[in-house]
Amino acid sequence: MLQKVVHLAALLLVVLRPNGSTVSLIIVSWTRFTYISMADDTLYSTGMVEEDFSFNDRVAEVFDDMLDRSIPYYRTVIEGMAQLLACRLATGATLYDLGCSTGTTLLELSRRLPAMNFHYIGIDNAPAMLDKARRKSAMYSKTAILEFRQDDITRCALPAASGIICNYTLQFLRPLTRQAFVRRLYEALPPGGILFLSEKTISHAGRLNRDFIEIYHSFKKQQGYSELEIAAKREALENVLIPFSLQENIALLQGAGFDEIETFFKWFNFTALIALKRP
Ligand SMILES: C[S@@+](CC[C@H](N)C(=O)[O-])C[C@H]1O[C@@H](n2cnc3c(N)ncnc32)[C@H](O)[C@@H]1O
């Protein structure tokens, strides 16, 4: 699939003639078409799993399609964050997206919140993801407000952060490192700062957990993935994506010191949380 953006610069000239009448001229100065490939996610269509899942070049190539078809209500969560950001942050604030992948979240937020004049910084350690993020940012003429950095989110400094987003990324960090990571985010924020944490979650209620997984697989089938693909992807993610329960994620946020913590979106085994640092 290809996404196409048309950049069109037009100038309207109103010329006054000697007889007093006017003539309007529209001058199209240039037109540019930019294409960016959005390949369909067929990574597991053969059912073969040759290696554990990782954020490599092949995944980056199909990642936008994978996200749209694998994370239920992905854009609804972004819309919820946009509404909360508009409530809680001042204009001109700096917002980080940790594990930003191809930059979709920041692009969407900048489109939805033009009046907030936020400075957006996306951080990821996968070069292919960042390459795509930068190309998308250029395509939508957002390079002045969107910055993408290659770094390790567990170590990098986050200067001037007023808000931090960490969506579907904590689940890829080793469980034993998660508390220290969330504590670092807390320390990086000023009083009143915001953290968004969205994750795939498990339920400790065993029967309901199985139901939720079944419902999620039905969602993926509706998105066009075959049983074979779903099983193969699940196997590839087995020791790579380790979900916590909602309660465990809340405990991490409390353990870091966050003051107010609330779920703003939940769909079976997907949960989005907001956490506020005391003002
Ligand atoms: C599932 S994706 C995140 C999706 C993205 N937040 C969104 O909502 O569109 C996880 C991302 O985290 C990145 N990542 C994982 N561990 C990382 C680390 N230690 N430092 C930086 N990036 C990391 C991966 O490269 C990948 O792009």
Ligand as a Chemical Component Dictionary entry (heavy atoms), coordinates in Angstrom:
data_LIG
# 
_chem_comp.id                   LIG 
_chem_comp.type                 NON-POLYMER 
_chem_comp.pdbx_formal_charge   0 
_chem_comp.three_letter_code    LIG 
# 
loop_
_chem_comp_atom.comp_id 
_chem_comp_atom.atom_id 
_chem_comp_atom.alt_atom_id 
_chem_comp_atom.type_symbol 
_chem_comp_atom.charge 
_chem_comp_atom.model_Cartn_x 
_chem_comp_atom.model_Cartn_y 
_chem_comp_atom.model_Cartn_z 
_chem_comp_atom.pdbx_ordinal 
LIG C1  C1  C 0  5.577  -1.912 20.054 1  
LIG S1  S1  S 1  6.709  -0.691 19.610 2  
LIG C2  C2  C 0  6.011  0.808  20.230 3  
LIG C3  C3  C 0  4.881  1.364  19.430 4  
LIG C4  C4  C 0  4.735  2.871  19.536 5  
LIG N1  N1  N 0  4.923  3.369  20.860 6  
LIG C5  C5  C 0  3.374  3.299  19.047 7  
LIG O1  O1  O 0  2.464  3.445  19.866 8  
LIG O2  O2  O -1 3.228  3.460  17.834 9  
LIG C6  C6  C 0  8.064  -0.824 20.705 10 
LIG C7  C7  C 0  9.227  0.072  20.290 11 
LIG O3  O3  O 0  10.108 0.194  21.383 12 
LIG C8  C8  C 0  11.433 0.197  20.897 13 
LIG N2  N2  N 0  12.313 -0.198 22.004 14 
LIG C9  C9  C 0  12.293 -1.339 22.729 15 
LIG N3  N3  N 0  13.235 -1.319 23.699 16 
LIG C10 C10 C 0  13.872 -0.128 23.581 17 
LIG C11 C11 C 0  14.935 0.505  24.295 18 
LIG N4  N4  N 0  15.538 -0.092 25.325 19 
LIG N5  N5  N 0  15.331 1.737  23.895 20 
LIG C12 C12 C 0  14.727 2.355  22.852 21 
LIG N6  N6  N 0  13.707 1.816  22.150 22 
LIG C13 C13 C 0  13.289 0.583  22.509 23 
LIG C14 C14 C 0  11.417 -0.767 19.719 24 
LIG O4  O4  O 0  12.472 -0.534 18.817 25 
LIG C15 C15 C 0  10.047 -0.470 19.110 26 
LIG O5  O5  O 0  10.113 0.477  18.072 27 
# 
loop_
_chem_comp_bond.comp_id 
_chem_comp_bond.atom_id_1 
_chem_comp_bond.atom_id_2 
_chem_comp_bond.value_order 
_chem_comp_bond.pdbx_ordinal 
LIG C1  S1  SING 1  
LIG S1  C2  SING 2  
LIG S1  C6  SING 3  
LIG C2  C3  SING 4  
LIG C3  C4  SING 5  
LIG C4  N1  SING 6  
LIG C4  C5  SING 7  
LIG C5  O1  DOUB 8  
LIG C5  O2  SING 9  
LIG C6  C7  SING 10 
LIG C7  O3  SING 11 
LIG C7  C15 SING 12 
LIG O3  C8  SING 13 
LIG C8  N2  SING 14 
LIG C8  C14 SING 15 
LIG N2  C9  SING 16 
LIG N2  C13 SING 17 
LIG C9  N3  DOUB 18 
LIG N3  C10 SING 19 
LIG C10 C11 SING 20 
LIG C10 C13 DOUB 21 
LIG C11 N4  SING 22 
LIG C11 N5  DOUB 23 
LIG N5  C12 SING 24 
LIG C12 N6  DOUB 25 
LIG N6  C13 SING 26 
LIG C14 O4  SING 27 
LIG C14 C15 SING 28 
LIG C15 O5  SING 29 
# 
